């Protein structure tokens, strides 16, 4: 994925090439220093292994649980080896308890992304390419939406939605989700566009093209990876959101995050189906990771890590 | 490139419209914070600053403020320290790209789901207590203990968001020219000294961004706390955001809920303002 420093523990004297830079490590021949280095290296790897275990343990445990029978789940001492059952997954996929929220989440998330794109792209372009009165205020205003406590806006919105018939509707949720998706898209896209030289558009103008042709044929292609990354990040944030649907969605528009709670009843918790549903809900996020982690880091740190 | 003077405004119009659309509920909320508004009972009636007075004069209010601040400060500190250490380790070790995927994984989880996973593992008869007890230790009540609940929620936060710090710190550390390490090596500086005198000052701009994002998100932490403890036991994990939800949705007391949220908003706004200013100064410097 990325080039990672490949300094060997034995510290060979020859230069080691890392991406475009060349490091020449001073030759350390004495065995005492060499063993100290090996010890340090072992500690580093040990730390990484320990943290990875901490990271993976809950995920692995829930994965195991999703293949267990109810008896195996509550068994004490816990069971680590057993013959897996697919009963939980079958139950999750056969009823509406999970499928309905899952479909709702897909509708709301993709709907929000579409609206965000429609609003965010021209706004980000204007903020990046023009100098105009109030520009920084608008930019800061949009970003500060992200920094406000969600409930401060959602609780009044709850009442407004009830009076306008938007409560428990996809449209209402999609509009409310702009609180989560829009600020980051505008913020990230703006820095992606700012990074591209303005001469690009001027060159198109010299050839008789308009600003629109320049955007469509040149700029859009160049920001496409950044745009994809911003959209992916918005996707995950919308998909993961809990507070918005908790307050604003009703019987018909439960999302995955609020829907999973229904496996936790007052009397008992349906651990097995909950674990299976949890595993399925993780998939979109993992898919996202495969696509775009690198770009997102670039977007968030844009303008701050330019060497 | 020439353009009509209204073009930028035309393009920014949709964004501006959303901003105004958000402003309306926001201002409504701020207005409610000065009323004794209940959903069940008529129109909001102005009651001066009584809600704020209540918040600041009762133990409940100060308790929530204290929990909010203690939670945010502890979590951000722990995540920064572990995050930087892990980023250094990833950049240093040979297996960086392999461990990176493992370490980043929690970031992709819906926080509510991560919280549920931990809740499953940390029940009284759960797998973690079993491991501790079979090693001869004593199990904990975790989310259900009045003393342990806050630490347990913090641990879930650290599990969830340390990867965010790792990712950004790794990017920042990569931008530090490696020649500088050679220079300090020639001067005989130790690794530790090199980190604090050379590396750290260079990554401050990214550090500010990380603190801003993590700081504000942990000040207004809601979903992990609400799904695991609902603010309890009693009020051991009730921060301002959770308090506002309980007041607003459970007690239908929108006035009190909004007062808590306005105070939380003020804290968040102050922090983002200070940090963004610091960042701008850092970049222009």
HADDOCK unambig.tbl for C-alpha pairs under 7 A between the chains (distance, minus, plus):
assign (segid A and resid 1 and name CA) (segid B and resid 97 and name CA) 6.83 0.50 0.50
assign (segid A and resid 4 and name CA) (segid B and resid 91 and name CA) 6.13 0.50 0.50
assign (segid A and resid 4 and name CA) (segid B and resid 96 and name CA) 6.28 0.50 0.50
assign (segid A and resid 5 and name CA) (segid B and resid 91 and name CA) 6.01 0.50 0.50
assign (segid A and resid 5 and name CA) (segid B and resid 92 and name CA) 6.10 0.50 0.50
assign (segid A and resid 5 and name CA) (segid B and resid 94 and name CA) 6.89 0.50 0.50
assign (segid A and resid 6 and name CA) (segid B and resid 94 and name CA) 5.68 0.50 0.50
assign (segid A and resid 44 and name CA) (segid B and resid 89 and name CA) 5.79 0.50 0.50
assign (segid A and resid 44 and name CA) (segid B and resid 93 and name CA) 6.95 0.50 0.50
assign (segid A and resid 45 and name CA) (segid B and resid 93 and name CA) 6.92 0.50 0.50
assign (segid A and resid 48 and name CA) (segid B and resid 99 and name CA) 6.91 0.50 0.50
assign (segid A and resid 52 and name CA) (segid B and resid 102 and name CA) 5.93 0.50 0.50
assign (segid A and resid 52 and name CA) (segid B and resid 103 and name CA) 5.68 0.50 0.50
assign (segid A and resid 55 and name CA) (segid B and resid 103 and name CA) 6.37 0.50 0.50
assign (segid A and resid 55 and name CA) (segid B and resid 106 and name CA) 6.84 0.50 0.50
assign (segid A and resid 55 and name CA) (segid B and resid 159 and name CA) 6.71 0.50 0.50
assign (segid A and resid 58 and name CA) (segid B and resid 117 and name CA) 6.16 0.50 0.50
assign (segid A and resid 58 and name CA) (segid B and resid 118 and name CA) 6.51 0.50 0.50
assign (segid A and resid 62 and name CA) (segid B and resid 117 and name CA) 6.63 0.50 0.50
assign (segid A and resid 78 and name CA) (segid B and resid 127 and name CA) 6.34 0.50 0.50
assign (segid A and resid 119 and name CA) (segid B and resid 14 and name CA) 5.21 0.50 0.50
assign (segid A and resid 119 and name CA) (segid B and resid 15 and name CA) 5.79 0.50 0.50
assign (segid A and resid 120 and name CA) (segid B and resid 15 and name CA) 6.46 0.50 0.50
assign (segid A and resid 122 and name CA) (segid B and resid 11 and name CA) 5.09 0.50 0.50
assign (segid A and resid 122 and name CA) (segid B and resid 12 and name CA) 6.22 0.50 0.50
assign (segid A and resid 123 and name CA) (segid B and resid 11 and name CA) 5.64 0.50 0.50
assign (segid A and resid 123 and name CA) (segid B and resid 12 and name CA) 4.18 0.50 0.50
assign (segid A and resid 123 and name CA) (segid B and resid 14 and name CA) 6.96 0.50 0.50
assign (segid A and resid 123 and name CA) (segid B and resid 15 and name CA) 5.62 0.50 0.50
assign (segid A and resid 126 and name CA) (segid B and resid 8 and name CA) 5.14 0.50 0.50
assign (segid A and resid 126 and name CA) (segid B and resid 11 and name CA) 5.82 0.50 0.50
assign (segid A and resid 126 and name CA) (segid B and resid 12 and name CA) 5.83 0.50 0.50
assign (segid A and resid 130 and name CA) (segid B and resid 8 and name CA) 6.30 0.50 0.50
assign (segid A and resid 142 and name CA) (segid B and resid 19 and name CA) 6.31 0.50 0.50
assign (segid A and resid 147 and name CA) (segid B and resid 216 and name CA) 6.52 0.50 0.50
assign (segid A and resid 147 and name CA) (segid B and resid 268 and name CA) 6.74 0.50 0.50
assign (segid A and resid 148 and name CA) (segid B and resid 265 and name CA) 5.77 0.50 0.50
assign (segid A and resid 149 and name CA) (segid B and resid 220 and name CA) 5.83 0.50 0.50
assign (segid A and resid 149 and name CA) (segid B and resid 261 and name CA) 6.94 0.50 0.50
assign (segid A and resid 149 and name CA) (segid B and resid 265 and name CA) 6.06 0.50 0.50
assign (segid A and resid 152 and name CA) (segid B and resid 26 and name CA) 6.45 0.50 0.50
assign (segid A and resid 152 and name CA) (segid B and resid 29 and name CA) 6.27 0.50 0.50
assign (segid A and resid 152 and name CA) (segid B and resid 258 and name CA) 6.57 0.50 0.50
assign (segid A and resid 152 and name CA) (segid B and resid 261 and name CA) 5.67 0.50 0.50
assign (segid A and resid 153 and name CA) (segid B and resid 25 and name CA) 5.55 0.50 0.50
assign (segid A and resid 153 and name CA) (segid B and resid 26 and name CA) 5.13 0.50 0.50
assign (segid A and resid 153 and name CA) (segid B and resid 29 and name CA) 6.88 0.50 0.50
assign (segid A and resid 156 and name CA) (segid B and resid 25 and name CA) 5.28 0.50 0.50
assign (segid A and resid 156 and name CA) (segid B and resid 28 and name CA) 6.51 0.50 0.50
assign (segid A and resid 156 and name CA) (segid B and resid 29 and name CA) 5.76 0.50 0.50
assign (segid A and resid 157 and name CA) (segid B and resid 25 and name CA) 5.82 0.50 0.50
assign (segid A and resid 202 and name CA) (segid B and resid 1 and name CA) 6.05 0.50 0.50
assign (segid A and resid 240 and name CA) (segid B and resid 110 and name CA) 4.35 0.50 0.50
assign (segid A and resid 240 and name CA) (segid B and resid 111 and name CA) 6.77 0.50 0.50
assign (segid A and resid 242 and name CA) (segid B and resid 223 and name CA) 6.41 0.50 0.50
assign (segid A and resid 243 and name CA) (segid B and resid 223 and name CA) 6.62 0.50 0.50
assign (segid A and resid 257 and name CA) (segid B and resid 112 and name CA) 6.52 0.50 0.50
assign (segid A and resid 278 and name CA) (segid B and resid 113 and name CA) 6.50 0.50 0.50
assign (segid A and resid 282 and name CA) (segid B and resid 109 and name CA) 5.93 0.50 0.50
assign (segid A and resid 285 and name CA) (segid B and resid 108 and name CA) 4.96 0.50 0.50
assign (segid A and resid 285 and name CA) (segid B and resid 109 and name CA) 6.56 0.50 0.50
assign (segid A and resid 286 and name CA) (segid B and resid 108 and name CA) 6.27 0.50 0.50
assign (segid A and resid 297 and name CA) (segid B and resid 167 and name CA) 6.74 0.50 0.50
assign (segid A and resid 297 and name CA) (segid B and resid 168 and name CA) 6.12 0.50 0.50
assign (segid A and resid 301 and name CA) (segid B and resid 206 and name CA) 6.54 0.50 0.50
assign (segid A and resid 304 and name CA) (segid B and resid 205 and name CA) 5.84 0.50 0.50
assign (segid A and resid 304 and name CA) (segid B and resid 206 and name CA) 6.07 0.50 0.50
assign (segid A and resid 304 and name CA) (segid B and resid 283 and name CA) 6.90 0.50 0.50
assign (segid A and resid 305 and name CA) (segid B and resid 172 and name CA) 6.01 0.50 0.50
assign (segid A and resid 305 and name CA) (segid B and resid 175 and name CA) 6.28 0.50 0.50
assign (segid A and resid 305 and name CA) (segid B and resid 206 and name CA) 7.00 0.50 0.50
assign (segid A and resid 307 and name CA) (segid B and resid 175 and name CA) 5.87 0.50 0.50
